[in-house]
Amino acid sequence: MKKYAKYLFPIFLFSTNAYAKEDISFGKLANGQEAFLYTLKNNKNTEIKITNYGGIVTSIILPDKKGNISDIVLGFDNLQEYVKNSPYFGSIVGRYGNRIAKGVFHLNGKTYKLATNNGVNHLHGGKVGFDKVIWNAKKFESKEGKGLELNYTSKDGEEGYPGNLKINVKYVLTDNNELKIYYQANTDKTTIINPTNHSYFNLFGSGDILSNKLMINANYYTPIDSVSITTGKLEKVAGTPFDFRKPKYIGKNINDKNTQLSYGKGYDHNFVLNGKIGKLKLAATVTESKSGRKMEMYTTEPGLQFYSGNFLDGSFKGKNEQVYKNRYGFCLEAQHYPDSPNKPSFPTTVLKPNQTYKQLTIYKFGLM
Ligand code: GLA
């Protein structure tokens, strides 16, 4: 708190109802834009902090079975670290979360060329995706809980995408200990869209995530090629390391000899969720026995990217001086399947001017 003290005075002076005491400046970008850090609390002693830079969830503080609190997401202490080089810690990614092969897709007879930022491919919205911009932010209270509403307008042509896209994201923390994320978007030209949240979880709060136990509600996953582009096929999880239909330690099969695991350097794959697109369904559950913490995830999306933190290599020093080593966090990203714009058999990610894009994803926290 202390190190932000110098920012408190001007905020109090101009404070409106939108700011509570705990909402403070998070620093400024090189272009002078200021980012803020907002705090949501509920009656379960859960405290979530979110910045309007990239819509990043910077911390989720939760009690364990003994009442001791820890932060169960990876991130940095300050804005500068997020700006300098973050592997999408906690952010809203888009327009298109995940990869588009060679950054190319076709729509209504036109070819669109997107920014490429992952070898030859487009990843998570390109060079300056939704994770690297300042969103307009406003706190609110609804009958569901306390929330932060974020708005961003992505201009026609931004990162190569067609259409002016207006996107609205609402984070709500309920007294039921759920973090609900509502997404809504509209465009003035036909475009593609696939936003998600890229939080890295670690239910114990430190160390590797191999003994976090995971269930994924999926009978199929989408295999990838050597540069992590989906092949277009759906493959049964049965009899493979991708079978998480019953809860299993993340570490159980992660080092098995398996071509798919070698392509991803571990798990970095999209699972085809059982259930209907647009209907809220259980996507995954995670438990960690030492802390007794549990997380359930629900989504209206058809897919779930499970990423086991394979590219973390000890080069990021995060909050409280923690060095994030290999597999110290995992991501569960609600999404459409990777490279859908080039895979006609996958559910569509096209958004037309007369349509509204909607997604609801819920992370529900509790004890085992
Ligand atoms: C996603 C991708 C991974 C990796 C991380 C960020 O989960 O699928 O391959 O790029 O983001 O490091």
Residues whose N, C-alpha, C, O or C-beta is under 5 A from the ligand:
A	BS01	GLA	P87 D268 Y307 F311
